[in-house]
C-alpha cells in the first residue's frame, strides 16, 4: 500500500467544547499555510474549506498575481471539522458530555449540524 506524503499540519486542542455542550477530546484541526507572515502580522488571510472540501480544493485561487498571492499574503486554509482530515466521525471518537460520557457511538446522531463557529474558534489557538 502506498501512502501519500501529508502536505498539511495538525493543530491539536486537548479539550474543545462545542456550542451544544459536548467536548471533543482531543479536537484536531488540519490546516495548510501558503506564504509568510509579515513582522506586523497584518497580512494573514483565513480561507476555510466548505463542508466537504479540503485545502487543495481552494488552491485554484492561490498563486503569484492571483487573488490570494502568497508573495503578498500569509494564507491559512483550515479544513472544516468533519471533512476527514480534521476531527471527523471517521477518525475521532464521539464527543463527550459534561459528565464525561460519550454522547453516542455515532457522530451523525449525536452532533448537530456542523457550522462555521467551531471551526473558526478552534483557529484561535493556532500557531500562526
QUIZITA-V233475 format. One record per residue. RES is the residue in three letters. PSI is psi in whole degrees, -180 to 180 (* if undefined). Layout:
# QUIZITA-V233475
res:psi
RES:PSI
RES:PSI
This chain:
# QUIZITA-V233475
res:psi
UNK:133
UNK:132
UNK:124
UNK:146
UNK:143
UNK:127
UNK:28
UNK:168
UNK:165
UNK:127
UNK:118
UNK:128
UNK:113
UNK:-47
UNK:103
UNK:110
UNK:128
UNK:159
UNK:-33
UNK:3
UNK:-17
UNK:165
UNK:134
UNK:127
UNK:103
UNK:166
UNK:140
UNK:122
UNK:112
UNK:140
UNK:159
UNK:143
UNK:155
UNK:138
UNK:-168
UNK:143
UNK:130
UNK:170
UNK:-34
UNK:-10
UNK:36
UNK:5
UNK:19
UNK:139
UNK:126
UNK:121
UNK:85
UNK:160
UNK:171
UNK:-176
UNK:-42
UNK:2
UNK:162
UNK:166
UNK:-35
UNK:-19
UNK:-19
UNK:-7
UNK:-16
UNK:-18
UNK:1
UNK:126
UNK:163
UNK:131
UNK:-1
UNK:178
UNK:-41
UNK:86
UNK:112
UNK:-10
UNK:-18
UNK:-36
UNK:157
UNK:107
UNK:127
UNK:123
UNK:99
UNK:137
UNK:127
UNK:146
UNK:138
UNK:-1
UNK:2
UNK:-22
UNK:-48
UNK:178
UNK:129
UNK:162
UNK:-29
UNK:-15
UNK:7
UNK:138
UNK:159
UNK:150
UNK:156
UNK:157
UNK:176
UNK:-29
UNK:-7
UNK:-2
UNK:154
UNK:138
UNK:-31
UNK:152
UNK:-9
UNK:124
UNK:-36
UNK:-24
UNK:-11
UNK:-18
UNK:127
UNK:173
UNK:137
UNK:141
UNK:175
UNK:-31
UNK:-54
UNK:-33
UNK:-40
UNK:-36
UNK:-30
UNK:-33
UNK:-18
UNK:-24
UNK:18
UNK:160
UNK:-10
UNK:*
